[in-house]
Amino acid sequence: MSTRQNTVAVIPARYYSTRLPAKPLIDLCGKPMIQRVCEQVARAKLIDRIIVATDDERIVSAVKQFNCEVMLTPSTIRSGSDRVAFLAKSLTGTDIVVNIQGDEPLIAPQMIDEAVTLLLEDSTAPVGTLVRKIESSEELLNPNIVKVVLGDNNRAIYFSRSPIPYLRDTISPNEWHAKHVYYKHIGLYVYRKSFLLKFVEWKESSLELAEKLEQMRIVEHGYRIRASVTEFDSIPVDTPEDVQRVKEFLKQNTSMELS
């Protein structure tokens, strides 16, 4: 039976990006991307508080314009998880911390609630995340899409940019997704605060360095990552082409302007 706990969503928003400079401030049909993300998170039913964690005063100023809470964090922080943890240290009375990427302007509120529910219903799980069924060979073979193998009770066993598991008796990888259920990882994390603060203190692990995926540090340390299989999807913004895709979606879905 689930027990309600104080849950804070932290949205890391770094100003500098190699492919998209000032990414959180990119205009998406009249609103900066970081505002789009905050508005979607605000629609989630299981979030008690939303805080943007940024490294730049320009983002602080933009977030204050739409009256969301924001905190300036050191520019020397390396990863989004480290930025979330830095902020989480100052949170009192917080049980669960949700790390929601600042480049997910179309994230469905239901996805956030699905991930939070994992920790509400399982008191032994230190971290939860989301996965979605891979529908095509193109997705399966795309190294930009992280794949995840699930074990018992939807426990994440391994993450990779390569198609996993390997189907030995099927010659062409183009046939794999039709013969086995593959999942892609959606980069939304829900942590127990105590675990998050411990996790970021660990050194980078060998598998993490090999795959360039920090969640492998959790797997290597023997902790359980619970996953929820979602029917929802989103469009994370990593390239100029992604920006155009999001703009087209917003133009065709005016209901997202009702908040």
Long-range contacts (C-beta under 8 A, 24 or more apart in sequence): 1-121, 2-117, 2-120, 2-121, 3-120, 3-123, 4-120, 5-95, 5-96, 5-119, 5-120, 6-48, 6-49, 6-93, 6-94, 6-95, 6-96, 7-46, 7-47, 7-48, 7-49, 7-94, 7-95, 7-96, 7-97, 7-98, 7-116, 8-47, 8-48, 8-49, 8-50, 8-51, 8-88, 8-91, 8-94, 8-96, 8-97, 8-98, 9-41, 9-44, 9-47, 9-49, 9-50, 9-51, 9-98, 9-100, 9-112, 10-51, 10-52, 10-53, 10-83, 10-84, 10-87, 10-88, 10-97, 10-98, 10-99, 10-100, 11-37, 11-38, 11-41, 11-50, 11-51, 11-52, 11-53, 11-100, 11-101, 11-102, 12-53, 12-54, 12-80, 12-81, 12-83, 12-84, 12-99, 12-101, 12-102, 13-52, 13-53, 13-54, 13-59, 13-63, 13-102, 14-54, 14-55, 14-56, 14-80, 14-83, 14-102, 15-54, 15-55, 15-56, 15-58, 15-59, 16-55, 16-56, 19-238, 19-239, 19-240, 20-237, 20-238, 20-239, 20-240, 20-243, 22-58, 23-102, 23-103, 23-237, 24-54, 24-59, 24-62, 24-102, 24-103, 25-58, 25-59, 25-62, 26-237, 26-243, 28-105, 28-243, 28-246, 28-247, 28-250, 29-247, 29-250, 29-251, 31-66, 32-62, 33-102, 33-103, 33-105, 33-237, 34-59, 34-62, 34-63, 34-102, 35-62, 35-63, 35-66, 35-68, 36-105, 36-106, 37-100, 37-101, 37-102, 37-103, 37-104, 37-105, 37-107, 38-63, 38-66, 38-68, 39-256, 39-259, 40-104, 40-105, 40-106, 40-107, 40-108, 40-109, 41-100, 41-107, 41-109, 41-112, 42-259, 43-109, 43-259, 44-109, 44-110, 44-112, 44-113, 44-116, 45-109, 45-113, 46-112, 46-113, 46-116, 46-117, 46-120, 47-98, 47-112, 47-116, 51-87, 52-102, 53-83, 53-84, 53-86, 53-87, 55-83, 79-214, 81-189, 81-196, 81-199, 81-200, 81-214, 82-200, 84-196, 85-196, 85-197, 85-199, 85-200, 88-193, 88-196, 88-197, 89-197, 91-193, 94-193, 95-192, 95-193, 96-120, 96-190, 96-191, 96-192, 96-193, 97-190, 97-191, 97-192, 97-193, 97-196, 98-188, 98-189, 98-190, 98-191, 99-188, 99-189, 99-190, 99-191, 100-188, 101-187, 101-188, 101-236, 103-236, 103-237, 103-238, 104-188, 104-234, 104-236, 104-237, 105-235, 105-237, 105-246, 106-234, 106-235, 106-246, 106-249, 106-256, 107-188, 107-234, 108-232, 108-234, 110-230, 110-232, 111-186, 111-188, 111-230, 111-232, 111-234, 112-188, 114-228, 114-230, 115-188, 115-189, 115-190, 115-228, 116-190, 117-228, 118-190, 118-226, 118-227, 118-228, 119-190, 119-192, 119-226, 122-226, 124-224, 125-224, 125-226, 126-191, 126-192, 126-195, 126-223, 126-224, 127-189, 127-190, 127-191, 127-192, 127-195, 127-196, 127-199, 127-218, 127-223, 127-224, 127-225, 127-226, 128-189, 128-190, 128-225, 128-226, 128-227, 128-228, 129-156, 129-185, 129-186, 129-187, 129-188, 129-189, 129-190, 129-215, 129-225, 129-226, 129-227, 129-228, 130-185, 130-186, 130-188, 130-227, 130-228, 130-229, 130-230, 131-156, 131-183, 131-184, 131-185, 131-186, 131-227, 131-228, 131-229, 131-230, 132-183, 132-184, 132-186, 132-229, 132-230, 132-231, 132-232, 132-233, 133-181, 133-182, 133-183, 133-184, 133-229, 134-177, 134-182, 134-183, 134-184, 135-177, 136-177, 137-173, 137-174, 137-175, 137-176, 137-177, 139-177, 139-184, 140-173, 140-176, 140-177, 140-182, 141-173, 141-174, 144-238, 145-184, 146-184, 146-185, 146-187, 146-213, 147-182, 147-183, 147-184, 147-185, 148-183, 148-184, 148-185, 148-227, 149-183, 150-183, 150-227, 153-226, 154-226, 154-227, 154-228, 154-229, 155-224, 155-225, 155-226, 155-227, 156-185, 156-215, 156-219, 156-225, 156-226, 156-227, 157-219, 158-216, 158-219, 159-185, 159-211, 159-213, 159-215, 159-216, 159-219, 160-211, 160-213, 161-211, 161-212, 161-213, 183-227, 183-229, 185-215, 186-230, 186-233, 186-234, 187-236, 189-215, 195-223
